[in-house]
Amino acid sequence: MLKLVLIALVVLFASAELCAQSPDWFHQVTGALNAWDYPWFIDIGPDGSVYVTGHVAIVAGTDWNCRTMKWNSDGVLQWSRNYHPAVDNNDGRRLVVDDAGNVYVAVLAYHSALRQIDLIKYDTDGNVQWVYSYSNGIDDLPVNMLLDDDCNVYILGRTANSSLSWDYCIMKVDSSGNELASTTWDSGNLEWARGMALNQNNLFVSGYTGEGDTDIYILKYDLALNLQQFEHFDRSYSDCEPLLVLSDLGDLYVYYTWRNGANDDIGLIKYDSNFNVQWSLDFGGSGGSNDIAAGIVLNSQDNVNIVGTVYNGSSTRRDVLVAEINSNGNIEWQETYNGSANRNDNGVGIALDQDDNVLVTGYETNSSNNKDILTLVYSSAGSLLKSFIYDVGGSSRDDDGKFIVADNAYHVYIAGVVGNTSDSSPDWGVLRYSYSVGIAEQELLESEGAGPRLTCYPQPASGSVTFGLEGLSSDDLVSSISDICIYDLSGTLVRTIAASGSTLINGGALCDLTSTPPGVYYCVIRVGDESISQKLLKIL
């Protein structure tokens, strides 16, 4: 029997409300005035320390340091290191941390006016162990990076060929800084490297080729970087930004943006290890305009979670898309997040915690038409548990979450760009939130996915919501469905919604909540002798 979740509600809720809560800690990293400072990546070490790399300006508009910084989990700075081999813009683009706390940073570096790829290894105390460099003598830059179980580093980049067009380049470097292999790939067109995935036998890379009319390529290499196989698909005029994840069984998921007529939509394809298509799905918002694929991760059940941005049909407004798809191509759940101002909201980064809760960052546009850092926490079954909004720069500045990681103690870390109130340039913003699954929420998570499910959308709600009922095991139960009761956190019945079982199953029951005060509520319905609940977030 499903559990009723109205147990001591007043003391059990530590999360699940929409709030402008301040983070546990926040650091703003600033370079020269009136210059652009940008964090490019974040990772977490074995002890919970947080590493961020990017660039900070030395001289406004003309000279950047590659900077890598380490904070412990409590936000105390452990060290900060600059890398500046020559005068010009040097930029930390990716980093990975090994099990010993060593950090490897892929740098877009200038040497004698030429851009090349440098790989720096720092020990856990920030001491440089070695620097590896890759250059074809024209122009090179890093795009992605992975670390294998032997601490070999694989770097995917772009390299200019003799025709001054871009190719893929891939390097494999051991933990001592020795190059084990390198290769390039040229389809005969302009190449844009993007995604990487690795298992015990193969390295997969993805990208797109062409200008305007772009096609997606996926390459399969052995671990010595010998090309084994490649796959190409041309779905539309413009297929681009393919991201990869790889399952333990060797199945490959490709998440991408494609041109659907006059607008962009989101696509997801599953291949087996030999590039045979298993299934494909499309995601898109209502109406028109452009939808964007942004991030993909694989959870412990070999299901994929995705984040993106989709058009919501209201003028030119966009919402955050978050979904889970199982290995058979069935959508386990799909949610969109529309901020309280009903303006453009954007989902960019995605991560999972130890319970497969889904963590998302991006921005929410506020009523002043400025961006605030948005952080969302969804349960593994798709319930919104927590939503954080953080405004750093004030009403005249934009703040934007870009990258997100989680530890195993219900902490989530975000790196993004934040408004500088002293000038017009962005700075780094690095912050941590704590979140929890209270007893009542945990009982909700335990009941999710078993038996009938009460649905309620949109979430959070500001006006009308639609209730539905999924997963009934017997038609005989339809007549036994009760009205929907909405309770506040004290357990007080706020209102009752009359809805027939057939209405809930076939399209849903619409309810106007305009007069209901903002807050967290539980909606409860009885089906036979079972009580089913769904959390409802009401905002202004």
SEBAKE-103900 format. One record per residue (C-alpha): residue in one letter; x, y, z. Coordinates in Angstrom, 2 decimals. Last residue first. Layout:
% residues N
REC  A  X  Y  Z
...
//
This chain:
% residues 540
REC  L  3.07  34.20  -7.18
REC  I  4.36  30.72  -6.46
REC  K  2.63  27.43  -5.63
REC  L  4.75  24.26  -5.38
REC  L  2.63  21.10  -5.28
REC  K  3.76  17.75  -3.84
REC  Q  1.87  14.70  -4.95
REC  S  0.09  12.15  -2.80
REC  I  -1.62  8.80  -3.27
REC  S  -3.73  7.14  -0.58
REC  E  -4.65  3.51  -1.21
REC  D  -7.86  1.72  -0.16
REC  G  -9.57  2.19  -3.52
REC  V  -7.81  5.13  -5.12
REC  R  -7.64  7.98  -2.61
REC  I  -6.31  11.39  -3.57
REC  V  -3.88  13.68  -1.81
REC  C  -2.32  16.98  -2.92
REC  Y  0.43  18.20  -0.61
REC  Y  1.23  21.88  -0.48
REC  V  4.29  24.14  -0.48
REC  G  3.70  27.88  -0.52
REC  P  2.20  30.83  -2.36
REC  P  -1.39  31.67  -1.31
REC  T  -4.28  30.08  -3.26
REC  S  -6.34  32.72  -5.09
REC  T  -4.85  31.94  -8.51
REC  L  -5.12  28.18  -7.94
REC  D  -7.53  27.45  -10.83
REC  C  -7.90  23.70  -11.31
REC  L  -7.98  21.75  -14.58
REC  A  -8.70  18.00  -14.41
REC  G  -6.72  15.64  -16.61
REC  G  -6.67  14.39  -20.19
REC  N  -8.31  11.00  -19.85
REC  I  -7.20  9.49  -16.54
REC  L  -8.20  12.40  -14.33
REC  T  -11.47  12.92  -16.19
REC  S  -12.35  9.20  -15.98
REC  G  -11.72  9.18  -12.24
REC  S  -14.03  12.10  -11.67
REC  A  -12.74  15.36  -10.25
REC  A  -14.00  17.47  -7.35
REC  I  -11.21  19.56  -5.90
REC  T  -11.09  20.06  -2.15
REC  R  -9.42  23.03  -0.48
REC  V  -6.98  24.07  2.20
REC  L  -7.16  21.01  4.49
REC  T  -4.79  21.74  7.35
REC  G  -1.83  19.38  7.67
REC  S  0.45  22.12  8.98
REC  L  2.35  22.07  5.71
REC  D  -0.75  22.91  3.67
REC  Y  -3.23  20.30  2.49
REC  I  -4.97  19.88  -0.88
REC  C  -7.64  17.17  -1.17
REC  I  -8.41  15.65  -4.55
REC  D  -11.85  14.01  -4.74
REC  S  -12.01  10.25  -4.41
REC  I  -11.34  7.51  -6.97
REC  S  -13.44  4.37  -6.42
REC  S  -15.15  4.51  -9.82
REC  V  -11.81  4.23  -11.60
REC  L  -10.66  1.27  -9.51
REC  D  -12.52  -1.29  -11.59
REC  D  -10.44  -0.28  -14.61
REC  S  -7.52  -2.04  -12.93
REC  S  -3.77  -1.41  -12.62
REC  L  -3.99  2.36  -12.66
REC  G  -0.63  3.79  -13.75
REC  E  -1.31  7.48  -14.23
REC  L  -3.70  10.02  -12.73
REC  G  -3.93  13.64  -13.81
REC  F  -4.16  17.07  -12.24
REC  T  -3.85  20.22  -14.36
REC  V  -2.75  23.48  -12.78
REC  S  -4.06  27.03  -13.13
REC  G  -2.25  30.10  -11.89
REC  S  1.30  30.29  -10.51
REC  A  2.37  26.65  -10.39
REC  P  5.93  25.39  -9.88
REC  Q  5.41  22.93  -11.46
REC  P  3.07  22.89  -14.43
REC  Y  1.67  20.38  -13.87
REC  C  0.31  17.93  -11.33
REC  T  0.49  14.16  -11.58
REC  L  -0.97  11.59  -9.19
REC  R  0.74  8.24  -9.64
REC  P  -0.79  4.78  -9.50
REC  G  1.41  1.81  -8.47
REC  A  5.05  2.05  -7.49
REC  G  7.18  4.65  -9.31
REC  E  7.08  7.15  -6.48
REC  S  6.14  5.72  -3.09
REC  E  9.70  5.60  -1.79
REC  L  10.35  9.13  -3.05
REC  L  7.26  10.40  -1.21
REC  E  8.40  8.66  1.95
REC  Q  11.77  10.38  1.53
REC  E  10.04  13.73  1.16
REC  A  8.19  13.24  4.42
REC  I  11.38  12.21  6.20
REC  G  13.35  15.13  4.79
REC  V  15.51  14.86  1.68
REC  S  18.20  17.46  2.13
REC  Y  19.89  20.30  0.34
REC  S  23.12  22.16  0.87
REC  Y  24.13  24.84  -1.61
REC  R  27.64  25.77  -2.67
REC  L  28.96  28.69  -4.68
REC  V  31.48  29.84  -7.28
REC  G  30.88  33.07  -9.23
REC  W  33.45  34.18  -11.75
REC  D  33.22  37.78  -12.89
REC  P  31.26  39.57  -15.62
REC  S  32.11  43.08  -16.90
REC  S  30.07  46.28  -16.70
REC  D  31.88  47.83  -13.77
REC  S  31.69  48.12  -9.99
REC  T  28.54  45.98  -9.54
REC  N  30.20  42.98  -11.19
REC  G  27.54  40.66  -12.52
REC  V  28.04  36.93  -12.10
REC  V  29.35  34.16  -14.36
REC  G  29.06  30.54  -13.35
REC  A  30.42  27.75  -11.21
REC  I  27.99  25.71  -9.15
REC  Y  28.50  23.25  -6.31
REC  V  25.82  20.93  -4.90
REC  H  26.00  19.45  -1.42
REC  Y  23.93  16.45  -0.39
REC  A  26.85  14.62  1.30
REC  N  28.06  12.45  -1.59
REC  D  29.39  15.38  -3.62
REC  A  27.67  17.21  -6.46
REC  V  28.85  19.02  -9.60
REC  I  27.50  21.92  -11.68
REC  F  28.67  24.16  -14.53
REC  K  27.20  27.30  -16.13
REC  G  25.03  29.19  -13.63
REC  D  24.24  32.72  -14.87
REC  D  24.11  36.08  -13.14
REC  D  23.13  39.23  -15.06
REC  R  23.42  42.78  -13.72
REC  S  21.05  45.75  -13.38
REC  S  18.72  44.34  -10.70
REC  G  21.51  43.20  -8.42
REC  G  24.81  41.52  -9.29
REC  V  24.53  38.45  -7.10
REC  D  20.97  37.22  -7.48
REC  Y  20.56  33.60  -6.38
REC  I  17.47  31.44  -7.00
REC  F  17.30  27.96  -5.48
REC  S  14.72  25.31  -6.37
REC  K  14.34  22.17  -4.30
REC  L  12.55  18.84  -4.40
REC  L  10.98  18.95  -7.87
REC  S  9.57  15.46  -8.39
REC  G  11.02  13.60  -11.39
REC  A  11.35  10.01  -10.16
REC  S  15.07  10.30  -9.35
REC  S  14.15  13.37  -7.32
REC  Y  14.70  16.79  -8.86
REC  V  16.99  19.51  -7.50
REC  L  17.06  22.82  -9.38
REC  T  19.65  25.62  -9.26
REC  L  19.03  28.95  -10.98
REC  I  21.53  31.82  -11.02
REC  D  19.68  35.09  -11.68
REC  K  19.26  36.79  -15.07
REC  N  17.91  40.28  -15.57
REC  N  14.57  41.20  -17.15
REC  S  13.48  43.24  -14.11
REC  S  10.79  40.59  -13.46
REC  N  13.49  37.92  -13.16
REC  T  15.07  35.73  -15.83
REC  E  16.00  32.33  -14.40
REC  Y  19.47  30.97  -15.09
REC  G  21.32  27.72  -15.50
REC  T  21.89  24.83  -13.13
REC  V  20.49  21.32  -12.80
REC  L  20.76  18.56  -10.22
REC  V  19.04  15.20  -10.71
REC  N  18.64  12.87  -7.73
REC  D  20.35  9.61  -8.66
REC  D  20.76  8.75  -4.96
REC  Q  24.52  9.40  -4.91
REC  D  24.08  12.76  -6.63
REC  L  23.60  13.43  -10.32
REC  A  24.77  16.32  -12.51
REC  I  23.39  18.71  -15.16
REC  G  24.51  22.07  -16.54
REC  V  22.76  24.37  -19.03
REC  G  19.08  24.97  -18.30
REC  N  17.75  28.40  -19.36
REC  D  14.80  30.51  -18.35
REC  N  13.41  33.25  -20.61
REC  R  10.43  34.99  -19.08
REC  N  7.40  33.83  -17.13
REC  A  8.33  36.03  -14.14
REC  S  7.93  33.14  -11.67
REC  G  10.28  30.88  -13.59
REC  N  9.07  28.16  -15.92
REC  Y  10.53  24.71  -15.29
REC  T  9.72  21.83  -17.60
REC  E  9.41  18.21  -16.58
REC  Q  9.73  14.85  -18.29
REC  W  9.50  11.44  -16.69
REC  E  10.30  7.83  -17.47
REC  I  10.42  8.55  -21.20
REC  N  10.71  5.19  -22.94
REC  G  13.73  4.65  -25.20
REC  N  14.41  1.09  -24.11
REC  S  17.42  2.14  -21.98
REC  N  15.25  4.49  -19.93
REC  I  14.76  8.20  -20.56
REC  E  14.80  10.82  -17.80
REC  A  13.84  14.44  -18.39
REC  V  14.64  18.08  -17.58
REC  L  13.62  20.97  -19.87
REC  V  14.14  24.55  -18.67
REC  D  11.70  27.06  -20.14
REC  R  11.79  29.56  -23.00
REC  R  9.85  32.72  -23.76
REC  T  9.54  34.30  -27.23
REC  S  5.83  35.15  -27.02
REC  S  4.38  32.40  -24.83
REC  G  4.76  29.13  -26.74
REC  N  7.06  27.56  -24.15
REC  Y  10.24  27.26  -26.22
REC  V  12.61  24.63  -24.85
REC  T  15.96  24.74  -23.05
REC  G  17.97  21.66  -22.25
REC  V  18.74  19.08  -19.61
REC  I  18.97  15.33  -20.01
REC  N  18.95  12.29  -17.77
REC  V  19.90  8.91  -19.20
REC  N  18.91  5.54  -17.78
REC  D  21.60  2.97  -17.12
REC  Q  20.07  2.33  -13.68
REC  S  22.99  4.04  -11.90
REC  N  22.47  7.25  -13.87
REC  L  23.91  8.42  -17.20
REC  V  24.35  12.15  -17.80
REC  I  23.33  14.60  -20.57
REC  G  23.67  18.35  -21.01
REC  A  22.61  21.30  -23.21
REC  A  20.27  20.42  -26.07
REC  I  18.69  23.67  -27.29
REC  D  15.17  24.51  -28.48
REC  N  14.64  27.29  -31.01
REC  S  11.43  29.08  -31.96
REC  G  8.05  27.44  -32.49
REC  G  4.77  26.64  -30.81
REC  S  5.24  24.24  -27.93
REC  G  8.68  23.09  -26.87
REC  G  10.70  20.31  -28.40
REC  F  12.04  16.86  -27.69
REC  D  12.76  14.17  -30.25
REC  L  13.51  10.51  -29.69
REC  S  15.62  7.83  -31.41
REC  W  15.94  4.08  -31.12
REC  Q  18.42  1.21  -31.36
REC  V  20.55  2.65  -34.17
REC  N  23.44  0.32  -35.05
REC  F  26.71  2.07  -34.33
REC  N  28.68  -1.10  -33.55
REC  S  28.63  -0.52  -29.77
REC  D  24.83  -0.11  -29.86
REC  Y  23.43  3.27  -30.74
REC  K  20.84  5.36  -28.88
REC  I  19.73  8.65  -30.39
REC  L  18.44  11.80  -28.68
REC  G  17.21  14.89  -30.53
REC  I  16.37  18.48  -29.55
REC  D  14.63  20.95  -31.85
REC  D  15.78  24.06  -33.74
REC  N  13.39  26.16  -35.82
REC  A  12.69  27.07  -39.47
REC  G  12.12  23.50  -40.59
REC  N  13.43  21.25  -37.84
REC  R  17.11  22.12  -37.49
REC  W  18.89  19.80  -35.07
REC  T  20.32  19.97  -31.56
REC  Y  22.09  16.97  -30.07
REC  Y  22.19  14.16  -27.53
REC  V  24.01  11.00  -28.61
REC  Y  23.67  7.92  -26.39
REC  L  26.16  5.08  -26.87
REC  D  25.61  1.51  -25.74
REC  G  28.75  -0.24  -24.53
REC  L  27.08  -2.35  -21.87
REC  D  28.40  -0.10  -19.08
REC  S  26.63  2.80  -20.79
REC  L  28.33  5.58  -22.76
REC  V  27.41  9.26  -22.73
REC  L  27.88  11.66  -25.61
REC  L  27.05  15.26  -26.58
REC  P  26.38  16.37  -30.17
REC  E  26.46  20.18  -30.68
REC  C  25.13  20.29  -34.25
REC  D  22.75  19.17  -36.98
REC  S  21.88  22.01  -39.40
REC  Y  20.13  21.48  -42.72
REC  S  18.50  18.29  -41.53
REC  R  19.13  14.74  -40.47
REC  D  22.61  14.24  -41.86
REC  F  24.17  11.36  -39.98
REC  H  27.71  10.10  -39.92
REC  E  29.15  7.12  -38.10
REC  F  32.78  6.21  -37.76
REC  Q  34.69  3.03  -37.09
REC  Q  37.99  1.73  -35.73
REC  L  40.29  4.76  -35.78
REC  N  43.54  3.97  -34.00
REC  L  43.88  6.10  -30.90
REC  A  45.91  3.54  -28.90
REC  L  42.81  3.09  -26.74
REC  D  40.82  1.91  -29.74
REC  Y  38.93  4.61  -31.57
REC  K  35.26  5.17  -32.47
REC  L  34.25  8.37  -34.25
REC  I  30.82  10.02  -34.26
REC  Y  30.05  12.61  -36.93
REC  I  27.12  15.04  -37.06
REC  D  26.30  17.05  -40.19
REC  T  26.31  20.84  -40.69
REC  D  24.57  22.84  -43.43
REC  G  25.68  26.29  -42.27
REC  E  29.38  25.45  -42.37
REC  G  30.45  21.81  -42.38
REC  T  31.26  19.17  -39.81
REC  Y  29.85  18.22  -36.44
REC  G  31.33  16.66  -33.38
REC  S  31.60  13.43  -31.52
REC  V  34.30  11.35  -29.89
REC  F  34.28  7.75  -28.72
REC  L  37.23  6.07  -26.99
REC  N  37.28  2.31  -26.82
REC  N  38.16  -0.76  -24.83
REC  Q  37.76  -0.13  -21.11
REC  N  35.21  2.66  -21.64
REC  L  35.37  6.29  -22.74
REC  A  33.03  9.04  -23.92
REC  M  33.84  12.39  -25.55
REC  G  31.80  15.27  -27.03
REC  R  32.44  18.45  -29.09
REC  A  34.87  18.75  -32.00
REC  W  33.85  21.15  -34.78
REC  E  35.25  20.13  -38.17
REC  L  35.31  22.23  -41.39
REC  N  35.27  19.96  -44.42
REC  G  37.40  17.21  -45.94
REC  S  36.37  14.78  -43.23
REC  D  39.59  15.51  -41.35
REC  W  40.76  13.56  -38.32
REC  T  43.86  14.06  -36.19
REC  T  45.90  11.69  -34.05
REC  S  47.97  11.50  -30.89
REC  A  49.47  8.68  -28.85
REC  L  51.33  7.95  -25.62
REC  E  52.45  11.52  -24.92
REC  N  54.44  11.56  -21.70
REC  G  53.27  13.83  -18.89
REC  S  53.94  11.47  -16.00
REC  S  50.27  10.48  -15.61
REC  D  50.14  9.38  -19.24
REC  V  49.04  11.54  -22.18
REC  K  46.61  10.56  -24.95
REC  M  45.97  13.23  -27.56
REC  I  43.10  13.83  -29.99
REC  C  42.83  16.40  -32.79
REC  Y  39.71  17.13  -34.83
REC  D  40.12  19.34  -37.91
REC  W  39.54  23.08  -38.49
REC  S  40.28  24.89  -41.77
REC  L  43.35  27.03  -42.38
REC  S  44.12  25.08  -45.57
REC  S  47.28  23.79  -43.91
REC  N  45.20  22.40  -41.04
REC  A  43.97  24.18  -37.91
REC  T  43.52  21.96  -34.85
REC  R  40.46  21.47  -32.68
REC  G  40.59  19.53  -29.47
REC  L  39.88  16.32  -27.64
REC  I  42.21  15.46  -24.76
REC  Y  42.58  11.99  -23.25
REC  V  44.45  11.80  -19.96
REC  N  45.90  8.56  -18.64
REC  C  45.28  8.26  -14.93
REC  D  45.22  4.45  -15.03
REC  D  41.43  4.37  -14.49
REC  D  40.87  6.73  -17.43
REC  L  40.70  10.54  -17.41
REC  L  38.63  12.58  -19.87
REC  M  39.03  15.95  -21.63
REC  N  37.04  18.25  -23.90
REC  V  37.51  21.25  -26.21
REC  P  41.21  22.12  -26.27
REC  L  42.61  24.65  -28.78
REC  D  45.07  24.53  -31.63
REC  D  46.35  27.04  -34.23
REC  I  49.22  26.98  -36.73
REC  G  52.40  25.21  -35.59
REC  N  50.77  21.81  -35.13
REC  S  50.99  22.23  -31.38
REC  Y  50.62  20.03  -28.30
REC  S  52.25  20.88  -24.98
REC  Y  52.72  18.90  -21.75
REC  V  53.42  20.72  -18.48
REC  W  54.72  18.92  -15.39
REC  Q  54.29  18.51  -11.65
REC  V  53.13  22.04  -10.86
REC  N  52.47  22.40  -7.13
REC  G  48.86  23.13  -6.19
REC  D  48.77  21.21  -2.93
REC  T  46.84  18.27  -4.44
REC  D  49.45  17.96  -7.17
REC  Y  49.12  20.08  -10.30
REC  K  49.35  18.61  -13.80
REC  I  49.23  21.08  -16.66
REC  L  48.15  20.24  -20.21
REC  D  48.92  22.85  -22.87
REC  I  47.09  23.08  -26.18
REC  Q  48.36  25.66  -28.65
REC  R  47.66  29.19  -29.82
REC  L  50.45  30.97  -31.66
REC  A  51.61  34.51  -30.77
REC  S  54.97  33.26  -29.48
REC  H  53.27  30.75  -27.17
REC  Y  49.60  31.36  -26.36
REC  A  47.70  28.79  -24.34
REC  L  44.24  27.24  -24.48
REC  V  44.74  25.18  -21.37
REC  A  43.73  21.66  -20.37
REC  V  44.08  21.33  -16.58
REC  Y  44.91  18.07  -14.78
REC  V  44.34  18.00  -11.02
REC  N  45.97  15.64  -8.56
REC  G  43.65  14.78  -5.67
REC  A  44.85  11.19  -5.30
REC  D  41.71  9.74  -6.94
REC  D  42.23  11.90  -10.04
REC  V  40.81  15.36  -10.74
REC  V  39.78  16.55  -14.21
REC  L  39.99  20.00  -15.78
REC  R  38.75  21.76  -18.89
REC  R  39.12  25.13  -20.64
REC  G  41.80  27.03  -18.69
REC  D  42.42  30.16  -20.79
REC  N  45.44  32.12  -21.84
REC  N  44.83  35.40  -23.68
REC  D  47.95  37.33  -24.60
REC  V  51.45  37.86  -23.27
REC  A  53.14  34.50  -23.03
REC  P  53.31  31.42  -20.74
REC  H  50.66  32.68  -18.30
REC  Y  49.45  30.08  -15.84
REC  N  47.97  31.35  -12.58
REC  R  47.46  29.25  -9.46
REC  S  45.07  29.62  -6.52
REC  W  45.27  27.54  -3.36
REC  Q  43.29  26.12  -0.46
REC  L  40.47  28.68  -0.39
REC  V  37.96  27.89  2.36
REC  G  34.51  27.14  0.92
REC  D  33.45  24.49  3.42
REC  S  34.02  21.72  0.87
REC  N  37.64  22.81  0.42
REC  W  38.41  25.37  -2.23
REC  K  40.85  24.94  -5.13
REC  M  41.56  27.47  -7.87
REC  T  42.91  27.30  -11.41
REC  R  43.61  30.52  -13.34
REC  C  44.64  30.91  -16.95
REC  N  45.67  34.54  -17.00
REC  W  44.22  36.88  -19.59
REC  D  45.66  39.88  -21.48
REC  T  44.16  42.43  -23.85
REC  G  40.61  43.46  -22.93
REC  A  41.38  44.90  -19.51
REC  V  44.87  43.98  -18.40
REC  I  45.32  40.97  -16.11
REC  A  41.96  39.42  -16.88
REC  V  40.84  36.20  -15.25
REC  H  40.54  32.87  -17.04
REC  G  39.01  29.48  -16.42
REC  T  39.52  26.64  -13.96
REC  V  37.53  25.51  -10.94
REC  Y  38.37  22.84  -8.36
REC  V  36.17  21.83  -5.43
REC  S  37.33  19.78  -2.46
REC  G  35.08  16.90  -1.44
REC  D  37.94  14.66  -0.30
REC  P  38.07  12.67  -3.56
REC  G  38.10  15.86  -5.65
REC  I  35.24  17.72  -7.32
REC  D  35.18  19.28  -10.76
REC  I  34.32  22.66  -12.29
REC  F  34.83  24.06  -15.79
REC  W  35.19  27.18  -17.91
REC  P  35.09  30.01  -15.38
REC  Y  35.05  33.45  -17.07
REC  D  36.49  36.88  -16.35
REC  W  35.76  39.63  -18.92
REC  A  37.39  42.97  -18.34
REC  N  36.16  46.37  -17.18
REC  L  38.32  46.25  -14.06
REC  A  41.15  43.71  -13.98
REC  G  40.43  40.30  -12.50
REC  T  37.58  39.31  -10.19
REC  V  36.63  36.04  -8.50
REC  Q  33.36  36.10  -6.54
REC  H  33.08  33.45  -3.87
REC  F  29.86  32.13  -2.32
REC  W  29.13  30.02  0.72
REC  D  26.26  28.04  2.14
REC  P  24.13  29.64  -0.59
REC  S  21.57  32.35  0.09
REC  Q  17.98  31.26  -0.32
REC  A  15.87  32.97  -2.97
REC  C  13.31  30.21  -2.56
REC  L  11.09  27.68  -4.25
REC  E  10.19  25.10  -1.64
REC  A  11.11  21.42  -1.76
REC  S  13.40  21.44  1.28
REC  A  13.74  20.90  5.02
REC  F  10.17  19.76  5.44
REC  L  9.60  17.40  8.34
REC  V  8.63  19.68  11.16
REC  V  5.22  20.98  10.04
REC  L  4.48  17.91  8.01
REC  A  4.18  15.66  11.05
REC  I  3.11  12.77  8.82
REC  L  1.00  13.83  5.83
REC  V  2.79  11.61  3.34
REC  L  0.29  8.81  2.99
REC  K  2.15  5.67  2.08
REC  L  1.26  3.49  -0.85
REC  M  0.00  0.00  0.00
//
